[in-house]
Amino acid sequence: MFAYIVRRVIAGVILIVVMSIVTFALFFASPVDPAQFACGKNCSAAQKEVTADALGYNDNFMVQWAKFAKGVFVGRDFPDDPELKETAPQTIAHCPAPCLGYSTERTSTVNDLIERTLPVSASIALAAFVLWILGGVLFGVIAALKRGTIIDRGLVGLSLVFYALPTFFTGLLLYKFVAIQWGWVDIPRYTTIADGGLSGWGSSLLLPAITLAVFFMAGYVRMTRAYVLESLSEDYVRTARAKGLPPRTVTFKHALRAALTPIVTMAGLDFAGLLGGAIITESVFNYPGLGKLAVQANRDFDLPTLVGLVLLLAVFVIVANIIVDLLYAVIDPRVRLS
Amino acid sequence: MVDAHPDTGSDTSSYLMVDDLRVHFPTPDGLVKATDGLSFRLGRGKTLGIVGESGSGKSVSSSAILGLHRGTSAKVSGRILLDGTDLLALSDEQMRQRRGKEVSMIFQDPLSAMHPYFTVGKQIAEAYRVHHDANKKAARARAIEMLDRVGIPQPDRRVDDYPHQFSGGMRQRAMIAMGLINNPGLLIADEPTTALDVTVQAQILDLLQDLQREFDSSVIIITHDLGVVAEMADDVLVMYAGRAVEYGSTKELLTHPEMPYTWGLLSSVPDVTADTGGRLVPIPGNPPSLLNPPQGCAFHPRCLHRDKVPGDLCRTALPELLPGKRFAGHLKRCHLPDPDVVYEREVLPEIAPGLVEEA
């Protein structure tokens, strides 16, 4: 078990290194000149050259990557210029380890940017996760148990409709009707726990969370229904009935236990993906999360921010994968990790 | 039909009496008559073997005794009297309370029949606790006792193993322990040895016999292996397309079978101890569709002897299950006027030439 975890962590670290190199490579393979972007529209060739030099874009991309990697371990100064440090230390931004870079575009270290935006995305993801898991599993189980009835058909049909609705559409509908026209909730604006308390925080997450949850829930209803139906037809469920167990025990202890295993896997990975920011939902509701930051960084060709965000998401997904695999071994005794 | 039953050798009040049992499944394509008018009786402590190919209705019929079709679309009718109580007339809850306590069942593949996420001990103890007011500790002790009884070595340690940590034979032993933990009057074993190695099969059958004697349970053993029947059963019921086609005491039926389907089953049993002159003759064709069974005798399309019946009766009329010539307790569903002659002249020389010479 311990050896397995160590191996998985090492593999994960290697994967992250590769991801970061690929991100750098992709960025420089793009036809857009980042220095031109940073320098602005009315930028002479000489100015552009100075900008590119200052931002390090003239180096080979592997050299740039190596500087980035060094910064992760020991921290970096921006710009990394010993002469300037002597003459005008106030112009130098220090980025302590683990430094993910410095965004000149946003005049802030990437770490600070993430620190500001991650709580927003994590809050939305958490609220949506709770809603969609509860709803998805509950409705999925109901549909499976009421198989073939009007309830089953209704749930499956509805989930198909919601699955087909794009999040920007659901989000805008909720925004327009629930918040503006009917005024059931305040106009959604992200509120921290420090500002609004638990209730303020929770209610500020309501609409974005529902927007996301409805989409994911639709998939989970269908998935749960399929797994529960499959598990209900297993031989061991027949054995449980043959023992004379009450129907409740048969369904919830014997059938559901097996059906939920694959759902745990899916849920873990989906949650990790969502932690990295719900791009469309955050944009619709104008919430300052990772997703919105990613859109802006992409628009501005802000390499440091982009690399930081890509790596963060990679870490989330890799960690979630490891956790899900470990969880699997806990749930299913047949899985031996070695 | 109720009066025409073989003498089981037990007292007149049978422990289990199945009368005109029908299990029909409505499907979009039509009605599937998986069991269509099955009657038999079983004395206390006796063993009935139900034999037939896949899809002949063996498992469906025995699941009906356990009430496992409740809550499905299946239409079950007839009477199933267990110790005088009609199981089909009980409420779902009353049936549930009898399930596993008065009737229990052992399934074919013990790996898929046991829950992979619970320990063997938990699953056995669960069967005990649902019918007894026992705490976890007492139920666990009882599970260990049962595991010991069915011959699991170191039962106090193996009780905490998961099914996948058991061998196939041990899993089936554990299933038997689960089936017998409440000391049921009737145990239904649905092909208990099919998924096991040949060497393990004999051990499991021996174990079943020992425990049957010890617990004085009646046993229905479902199989397609006539060897199992010969070893275990007092009576045999041969099923084809949802109906009984031959029914009698094991000795009588195996020595003087009167129905061509039974001959076919006998011909297709490989026997390593038989003389090498005997041939292994498969039954031609496939079991019939239960959705659209053949007219007349359901077996006629595959029957090698249908031309011996005058007037094309096999194709037009379903034969009744009637006593044969030899013995009132030996029932068969066949139009052949002189099956014993055909068997001795044509079938026996094929499958066991040695026996013919001795006679």
Interface residues (C-beta under 8 A of the other chain):
Chain A: E234 D235 Y236 R238 T239 A240 R241 A242 K243 G244 L245 P246 P247 T249 H254 R257 A258 I331 D332 P333 R334
Chain B: L66 L68 G71 R96 Q97 R98 R99 G100 K101 S104 M105 F107 D109 S112 A113 M114 H115 P116 Y117 Q123 E126 A127 V130 H131 Y162 H164 M175 M178
